[in-house]
């Protein structure tokens, strides 16, 4: 995920600009299993596509959705921080 350039919102977190997918579903089979999962998940012609989509829903997998993420970030009650002091290198 890449953050937007420019001003930082009041909570100190930049909303995402680009990204892809979310965390892999539980028990997907490691990195090789995740690549297989993504291949089947996005290929509507694959014979296991419907089953994989159903399984992904059961795992609460969702595709990357910047609006959803921004809404979630806005709902978090962040403590006020002094970002200039956090980012300052001594």
N, C-alpha and C positions, 0 to 999 in steps of 0.2 A: 504494500500500500504506500502511496506517496501522499504527503500532506500538501495542502495548497500553500503557495507562497503568499506573502503579504501579512496583513495584520492578524494577530492572534486573538480569538474571541475571549470574552471575559473569563472563561473557565481555564484558559491557558492551553487549550488543545485545539490544534488546527483540524478542521474537518477534512476527511480524505478526498482526494481528487480522482485517483484511479486505484484499481485493485483488481483482484480476481478471486472468486470463490471465498469460502470460509475455511475453517479448519477441516481436515479430513474427517469423515464419519468414523465413529468408533469401530474397531475391528475390521477396518478396510483392508488390512494386510500389508501394512508398512508402505514404503514409498512405491515399490512396484505395484502393489494392490491399488494404491491411490491413482496411479497413471491408468491402470486398467479400468478402474471405476469411472474416471473422467472420460475416457474414450467411449465407454458404453453409454454413460449418462448423456453425452452430447450427440450420440449417433442414433437418430430415430429409426434407422434401418437395421440396427443391430438386433438380433433375435432376443437378447436379454434386456433390451432397453426398458420396456415397461416394468419388468420385475425390478431392475436397478433403480428406476425412479421411485417406485413404491417403497423399496428398502431405504432409499435416501430420505424419504419423508419420515419414515419411522425413526430414523437416526437424527431427525431435526436438521438435516443438511439444507442449506439455502445458498443460492447463487449470490455473488457479490451484488449488493444493493446499496449504493452510497446514500440514498435518502433514508433507508432504514438505519444505517450506521449513524448518520448525522442526528437523526431523531433520538437514538439511544444515547449518544454522547451528550446531547442537550439535556437529557433527563437526569444525568448523573449530577449529584451535588458535590462539586469539587471544593476543596479547601482553597482559600485564596493563597497564592504563593507569590514569591518575588522572583520571577523567572530570570531577571537579569543577574541575581546573585547565584541562582542554581547553575546557570550556564557560564558563569564567570570562572575562568581558570586562574588559579593563583600560583 
